[in-house]
Amino acid sequence: MAQEKNGKSFNSPLEERVYYSRLLGKDSSLVLHGGGNTSVKVTEKDHTGKEIPVLRVKGSGSDLATITESGFTGLRMDDLQAARKIEEMSDEEMVSYMRKSMVDPSEPSPSVESFLHAFIPHRYVDHSHSDAILSITNTTMKPDEIKKILGKVIVIPYIPPGFKLAKALLGAIESMGPEIKGIVLSRHGLFTFGDSGKESYDRHMELVAAADNYINAKLKGTDLFPKRYEKADATAVEAMLPAIRGHLSRSRKNVLKVATDEASLKISMSYEAEKLSTNGPATPDMLIRTKYDYAYIDDVSRFAEVIDAFAAKYREEYEKYVKGFPMHDPYPSCMVIRGYGLITAAINSKEASIAMDQMRHSLLVNARAMRLGGNSFISRKEAYDMEYWPLEEAKLKKFRPRPLEGHVSVVTGAASGIGLEVARKLSQNGSVVIACDLDPEVAAVSKTIASETGNPVVPEIIDISSEEAVEKAYRNAVIGFGGVDVLFNNAGVLKSSPIEDTTVEDLDLHYRVNARGTFLMTRGAFRIMKTQNAGGNMVFNITKNLTNPGPGMLSYGSTKAFAAHVCHYVAKEGGKYGIRANIVNPDKIFRGSKIWENGVLEARAKAKGQTVEQYKTQNLLRREVLPDHVANVVLALINEDIFGATTDAMIPIDGGVI
């Protein structure tokens, strides 16, 4: 058992490696979203029982903040050291070499910087993309100036990660004395090392502190983003967010992340936000998500002009610098709207959030660097080489987005029954889901689905007959994700009674939810979809009662007929905008449905002179119709490859009417 001076005990070097990796990873000023990497050199027994030296290095998919021992991939040190004699190795050759050097081929792919970790002659190695270090290296400062700030370090110019970097550093590594505490990679980050995890980590924090101290002394509380412009009309900007999202979704569907907190607003009101838009991100690693530039929108009314100009420039640079790879989405993934805040766009909510974090850190780093020595980043050619890095392109080829990736869907009556299953299926297929219901249980349901699918499922506890509540829910959807692509109108009430026993109160209740509520939800979604100008889908759960009305259902059936006519009008008026509207007519969906509670099921069976079980299966197929059946039809209806040419149609889901 290893024992440190501070009393911290570890059962193995790898356990120590995990402990200090997590310390490094939990600090967002050092490591963001899976960035950085760490390693430890150990002795292990191979499959023959022979003891061999092994490099345990962070594997692909691991996050330093939460990494466990299984997150470190084992590579045979003898194989890695033998590569010292190799002069050149392409990225593809490097990946193949490392895979053949793995102790266990079933482990995750190792870090692309594994050779550098192996070549450094210390047991523990830590690598981060420290904001403070980058604030100094992303300037015009010379290496000697950086050494004067940080002390005993080696400073090298930018070299892309991989074998080329390790090979270029080999001479410096072999000649460095024991006084050297770290290696600073300009525009990239910091490597430190030591014979214990604590020593390597302490050196890392010592050098980062030196950079911080220098920055604080030089800037002395300088306001990095002083106010220059006034606040924009937030209501006017938010009214345009769906149009912005639609404009950004012409290559693929994108979800927006909108930041209007105090810090984001302050940045958007500064001259720095305008000036730094073409300075590049904090590190080349971020280029894959953020691109080199971000779009600066000085007036929201000019958003289309700015976005189109950005895309035209990107296409021009792609043609100039990239060969052999298909062009990425040319539209901006990061934007500043003057006087409003920051916006990022990505194929899903998680990626948009990561891009937002990277954008924030890049703005901080570049604002500091501008004042410390003038911004200096890698060249456009180097940036496109990094964005279209063959190793990342190989990952993109394997990536298969879920069918509804980038979509935002609204489901009413989502707490139970059909609505619950549709919400689940939409989320499973990649969509963000806004789950609406009057029942507070929708919050717990949403949390469960989100944990199952890894997609945001946002509960909205609302009365859909309230105009104010509906408008607020849609505003939240727009601010939260940029807009809406799918609406499943499902919420409803059912109270059975003969005509002579039907009260005005009963009729008003059905009208309020089934008719008025459906109209309000539809109108709100229609306005957003029209503004987005990127199509859209609405599916109305009307039920079999529309075409085959049963006795005792006047209030229910007549208000559902109103809802059906809303669908017809959406199809008629929305067609030219690519908005499709269709009806599903399920019958007797009992499982999980609250509409049949409180004796409704028993009363309907009795009215038909049947038992409950007979009533459930009284159809041509003699089988119970389940919420899953309805959910799968809804998925098919919104699938452009299946029903993309279908609108204003009705599909029965009733087992066949006898």
N, C-alpha and C positions, 0 to 999 in steps of 0.2 A: 504494500500500500504506500503510494507516494504521499509525502507530507510536506506542505509548503510552510514558509516562515510565518505566514499569517494564520496558520492553524487549519487551513482548508485541506482536507484529505481527499485523495482520489484512488480508486481501485486499479486504475490503468492509465497509461498515457492518453488513450483515446477518450476516456471519461474526462480527463483534464481538457483535452482538445474541445470537447462538446461544451464544457462550462464556459471557457473564454470565447468560443465562437458565438455563443448566445449573448454574452456581454457586448461583443462587437455588433452583432446583428440587431440588437434591440434599439440601438441609437440611430435614428433616421438621418442624422447629419453625417453618418459614416456609411450606412448601407441602406439601400432602398429596394424593396420587392425582389428578393432573390439575388441581388447583386453581391459583389465581394466574394471572396473565397478564402478558406483556411486549410491547413494541412498539418499532419504530424508523421514523422518517420518512426516506424515500429518494427519489431521482429515477430514474424508469425510462422506457423507451420503450414507448408503447402500440402497438396493432396497426397504427397508421398510420405509425409511426416517430417520432411526436412525443414529446418529453420531457415527462413530467408528474410532479407530486409524488404520492407513494404512501405510504400507511400500511401497513407490514408488521406485522400483529398476530397473536398466537397464534391458531391455528385450532382448531376443535372436534376433540376426539380426541387432541390432542397433550399430552404430558407435559413440563413444563419440564425435568425431570431428564435427559431423553433427546432433547429436541427437536432437529430438524435444520432447515436452511434451508427445506425444503419444508413444514415445520410452520407457517410464517407465511403467512397469507392477505393478499393485496394488495387495498387499497381506495383508490379515487381520493380524494385529500385534498380536492379542490375540491368534490366531492359532499358529503363529511362536513362541511366548513366551512359549506356552504350551509344545513345543518340548524340552524345557530345561530338562524336567523330563524323556525324552526318552533316554535310555542308548545307544542303537545302532539303526542304520537305514541304510539299503543298499542304493546304488545310485538309484536303481529303486523305492524303497520305498520313498526315499526323493523326487523324481520327482512327484510321485503320491500324496504325502502329500502337496507339494507346489501347485500342480494343484488344489487340493481340497480347498486350502486356498486363491485362487485367487478371487479378487473382481469381475472381469469380465472374465469368461473363454475364451472369444474370443480374449483376449489380447495375445501378444507373451509370450512364456515360460520365466520365470524369471531367473536371474543369478543363477548359482549353488552355489554361495556364499551368497545367500539371508539370510540364517540363521545367518551367521556371521554379516552381516549388521544389522539384527534385534537385535542381542544380544548386540552389542556395544551401550552403553547408551548415545548416542549423536544424535542430529537431523539429521546432515549431515555426510555422510561417503564417502571418496574417496579412490579408490584402483587403483594403477598403477603397471607396471612392469618396473620401472625406471632402465635405464642402469647404472646409478651411484650407486644406491643401490645394484644392482646385482653384480657389479664389486667388491663390498666389501663382500657380502654374499657368492659369489661363490668361496670362498677361504677357507683356513684352519683356518681362524680367529675364536677365541672363542666368544661366545655371549658378554662377558664383554668387549672384545676389540671393538666390533661393537658399544656397548652402549657408550663407551668412545669417539668414533668418532662422533656419531649422537646425543648424549644427552639423553633426557628423553623419552626413547622408551622401549618397550618390544621386546625382540628378541627370536623367537622360531625356532626350527629345522624344516626341511621340513616335511610337512604333506600334502597329496593329498587334493585338493579342495573338498568341499562338506560338508556334515553334520559332518563327522569325524573331519575335521579341526575346524568347529565351536564349536563342543563339547569339543575338546581338549583345545580350547582357553577360554572356559567359565569361568574356575576358575580364570585365569589371568585377564579376563575382569572385573569380579565381584570385584576383589580386587585392581584394579589399581586406583591410586589416580588422582586428577585433574591435577597434574603436567605432566602426561603422554600425549605426543603429537602424538604418533603413534605406530603401531605394525609392526615390520619387520619380514616378513616370509622368512626365508633363502631359497635361490634358487628359490624364487617365486616373491616377490615384497613387496610393502609398503601399509599399511592402515593408513589413518589419519581421524580425525573426529573433529567436532565442533558444536556449537549451531547455526552457520550460515554457508552458503556456502563459504563465504569469509574466515572465520576462518579455516575451514577444508582445503580449498585450500592453504591458506597461510602457514599452518603448513606443508602441503605436500611439497611445494616449499622450505620451510626452511630446512627440513630434506634432501631433494635432494641436496640443495646448500651445506649443511654440508658435504655430501658425495663427491660432486664435489671438494670442497675446499681441503679435505683430499687427494683425488686422485691427484689433481694438485700439491699439496705440496710434495707428496711422489715421483711423477714421474718427476716433474720439467721439463716438455717439452721433456721427453724421447720419442724417435722415437719408436713407438710400433711395426712397421714393417720395420726394417732396411734392406737394400738391401743385399742379399746374393747370388742370382742367376742372370744370365743375361736374357735379353729378349729372348723369343722364336721367331721363324720365324712365324709371324702372318699368312702369306699366307699359310704356310704348315698346321698350326693348323686349319684354316678355311676350308681348303680342306677336313679335317677329321671330321668336325662337323656333316655332314649328317650320317657318319658311327657311330659316337658316339650316335647320336639321334636314329638311327636304333637299336643299341645295347641296349639302354635304353627303347626301345618300344616293347620288346619281351613279356611282360605281358599285356601291353596296350599301345595305342598310347600316346606319350608324346610330348608336345611342350617345346622347350628350351627357356630360357632367358639367354642371354649372356651379360656379363658386362666386358668391356675392358677399361673403363675410367681410369684416372690417379690413383685414389685411389685403384681400383680393380687390376690394373697392379702392383702397389706397393706391395699390399698384396701377390700377386702370386709370387713375386720375393724374398719373405722373408722366413727365416727359421721358423718363427712363424706359417705361414700357414701350413707348413708340420707337425709341432709339435702338433698343436691344433686340428688336424683332428679327434681325438678320445676323445675329452674333453666334448662333449655334447653341446647343444645350451645354450642360455642365460637363458631360463626358460623352465620348463617341458611342458608348453602350446604349445611350438613350435615343440615338438617332432612329432606331428601328421603330420606336413608338412615337417620337415627337417630331421627326424630320429636322432638318437644319434650321429652317425658319419657322416662325409662327405668324399667323395673320393678324395684323393690327387693323381693327375696324374703328375708324375715327368717328363715324356717324352710322348708326344702325341702318339707316335708309340706304346706305351704300354697300350693304353686306354682299350682295350678289356680285357687284363690280370687283370688290376686293378679293373675294373667294375665287372668282374666275381668273383674275390676274395671277393669283397664287398658283392655281392649277396650271396655267399656261407656262409660267416660269419653271415649275417642277417638270413638266413634260419636256421642255427645252433642255434642261439640265440632264434629265434622264437620257435623252438621245445623245447628248454629248459625252456622258461619263459611264454609261452602263451598257454592257454587251452580254447577251446570252441569258438574261433573266427577264421574265415578264414584269411589266411596270406595276408598282404598288399603286394603291389608291392615291391619285395626284392631289386630292383636296386636303386642306390643312387639318391636322389633328389637334392643333393647339391654337387658340385665339384669345385676343384681348379685345373687349369692347370698351371703348373709352367711356369712363364715368360710370361703368356698370360692374364689370368683373372679368373673370377668366372663364373660358369654356374649352373643354376638350371633347373630342369625338373619337369613338372606336367601335369595333364590331360587337362589343358587349360592355356591360356596365363595369365589370372588373377592370378591363383594359382601359376604359376611359378614366377610371379612378387612378390607376397607376400612372397614366400619362399626365394627369393633373398633378400628382405628387412630384413627378419628374420636372414638370414645367415650373412649379413653385421653387424647387431647389435650384433649377437653372437660372431663374430670375435673380435669386439671392446671390448665387455665385458670380454671375455676370455683372450685377450692379456693384458688388464689391471690387471685382477685377477692374472694372472701368475706372474706379477711383484710385486703385493701387498702382496701376502701371499701364492702363489701356488694355482693352480686350484683345486677345489673340487666341484663335481656335485653329483646328486643323483645316486644311484646304477643302474646297468643294469636292475635288476629285477623291481625296481621302475619305471624306464624309460619305460619298456615294458608294465607295468601296466597302465601307463599314455597313451602311444600310442594306446593301445587296451582298453581304458577306456570304460566301457559298454555304457555310455551315448553317446559317440562319435560313437561307433559301431552302436547304434540305429539310429543315423543320417545317417550313411553310408548305412544302409539297405534301408532307404527311398530315398536315392539319386539315381536318374535315369539320367545318363549322356545322352546328346543328341546324336543322331546316329553318328555324325561326330566330337564329342569331341576329341581333341587331333590331329586333321588333319590340314594340311596347304594346301590351294587350290589356284591355279592361274587361273584367268579368263581373257581372252583377249577380247577386244571390250566391256568392262564392263560399259561404260558410258550410254548405252541406249539399248533398245530392248531386244533381247534374252540374251545377256551378262549381262545386269543389273538384269534381273529376276533370272538367274542362280547364280549370285553373292549373291543376296538376300537370295535365298533358301539355298545355302551352309552355309551362315552365320547363318540363322535361325536354321539350324541343328547342329550348334556347331563348325563349321570349322573357323579357321583364313582364311581370304581371301586377296589375293594380286590382286587388281583390276587394270588391265592394259588397257590403252587407249591413243590414240594420242590427244583426246579431253580433255582439262583442266577441263571440267565439271565433270570428273571422281573423282576429289577431293571432290566436294560437294556431289556427289552421295555416295561416300564411307563414308563420315561423317554421312549422313542420315541413311544409313544401320547400321552402327556401333551403333548409338544412339538407333535404333529400337531393335537390337538384343543383345547388350551388348558384342559383340565380336569384336576384332580388324579387321578392313577392311582398308587395307593400299593401298592408291592410288599410281600407278606408271604411270606417264605421259611419255609414250615412243613410239617411232616408232619401231614396232616389226621387221622391215626389217633391223634395225641397229644391227649388231653383238655386237658392244660395249655396246649399250643400253640394249640389252637383257641380256648379261652377268652381267652387273651391277645390273639389277633388280633381277636376281637369287642370286647374292652375297648378296644383301640386305635381301632376304628371308631367306637365310641360317644363316646370322648373327643375324637376327631378331628373327627367330623361329626354326632354326636348320635344315630345309629342306623343301621338298615339297612332297605331297602325291597325289594331284589331279591336272590335267591340263585340262582346257576346252578351246580348240582351236576354237575361235569363230570370231575373228576380220577378216574383209574382205572388199573388195571394189567391187562395181558392176557398170559397165558402159556398157549399151546395144548398140550394133550396128551390122548391117549386115557385112558379111565377107569383101565385097568390100570396106566398109567404115571404117574398123578397121585399126587404125594406129599402128605403132610400139610403139609409146609413150603410147597408151592405153594398148597394150599388156604388155609392160614393167611395167606399174603401177599395173596391176593385178598380174603379176608374183611376183613383189616386195613384195606385201602384202599377197596375198592369198597363194603363194607357198613358197617363200623364208622366209617370216615372220613366217609361220606355221612351217617350218623346224627348224628355229633357236629356237623358243619357245619349240619345241619338243625335240630337241637335248639337250638343257639346262636342261629340266626336266628329261629326260632319264638319263643323267649323275648323277644327284642327287639321283634319285630313285634307280639306280643301286648301288651307293655307300652306301645308307641307308640299302639296302638288307632287306627291310620290305614291299616289294610289291609296288603297286601304280596303279593309274588309269588315263588314258587319254581318253578324249572324243573329237571327231572331228566333228564340225558342217560343213558338206559338202554340204548339200541341195539336193533336188530332182533332180536338174540339172545333177547330176552324172549319174543317171539311166534313166532319162527321159529328155534329153536335148531339149531345145527349141530354135527356130531360133533367131539369133541376140545375142547369148550368148557365142560366141567362146572364147573370152578372159577370161570371168568369169568361164565358165564350164571347160575349159582345165586346168586352174590353180587350180581349186577345185579338179580336177581329180588327179593332182600331190599331193595335200594335202591328198587325200584319200589313195594314195599309200604310203605316209609316215606312215599313220596309220597301213596299212598292215605290213609294215616292223617293226614297233614297236611291233606289236603282235608277229611276228615271232622271233625277237631277244630278246624281253623282257619277253617272257613266262617263261623261266627258272628262272627268277628273281621275278616271281609273279607280273609282270607289265602287266596289261590288257589294251587293246586299242580297242575302238569301235567307230562306226560312227552313227551320227543321221542325217537324211535327211529330214529336215523340208521344207515346201514350202509355199510361200506367207505369211510370218510373217510380218505384216505391223505395228502393234501397237507398238509405241515407237521406231521403227527402223529408223535409219538415212540412211540406204542403199537404201531406196526407195524414198528419198527426191529428190528435184530438177528435178521433172518431170519424174523420172524413172518409178514410178507407173503408171502414165498416159500413158507413151509410151508403156509399156508392155501390158496394157489393150487394147490400140488402135491396137497393133500388132495382138492381138487375136480377134479383132472385137467386143470387149465387153465394157460395162461401167466399171467404177472402182469398183462399188459394185458387179457386176457380176463376175469380175475378182477375187475379194477377196474370194468369196464363190464357185468358180468353182471347186468343188470336189464331190466325191460320197456322202459325208455326208451333203453337202450344208451348211457348217458352216465355219465361219472364224477360222483359226488356230491361237492360241495366244501364246505369249512368255511363259506363264505359262505352257502350254502343253509341250513345249520343256524342260523347266526347270525341270519339274517333271519326265520326261523320263531320263534326265541326272542324277538326284538323284537316280533313280532306278538302272541305269547302274553301278554306283559306289558303290551300296549297295552289300556287299559281300554275304549277305543272300539271295539276289534275283538273281543277275547276277554274282555271284562269280565264276561260272564255264563257263562264256561266255567271249570270246575275238575274235577280228577280225570279229565282226558282224555289220550289218547295220539295223537300225530301221527307217522306214519312219514315218514322223509326218506331214502328208499332207492332211488328210481328205479323202484319197483315190483318186488315179489318174484316171480321166475319159478317 
